[in-house]
């Protein structure tokens, strides 16, 4: 036992400060999130109301799930598959277009048109910010 080295405990090293501060969320990020959430909810409503009984359950569940899958793979801020910002914009546009068409097919053209205008404006502004 006497052959053990004499060791003094030392204080652990302090962690290095982060090189960059995390990005702060802006109002544009919140609007983009709300547009995506509205599109998913629209497709769920469309799926449950536009079809007869056995198919309304299938489309009411499958339409928003497919939208969330595509959004998560290509268009979300933490996308699984990183694509060019132009391709990401196309994916966002297709999701918003499908929600707009769902409102139009339900006979609510003004809601679809209003959503399309808001979604395109938010998409253009956030796309410009991503490219800069």
Protein Blocks (a to p, Z undefined) as FASTA:
>chain_A
ZZpccddddddddddddfbdcddddfklmmmmmmmmmmmmmmmmmmmmmpcfklmmmmmm
mmmmmmmmmmmmmmmmklfbdcdfklmmmmmmmmmmmmmmmmmmnopaklmmmmmmmmmm
mmmmmmmmmmZZ
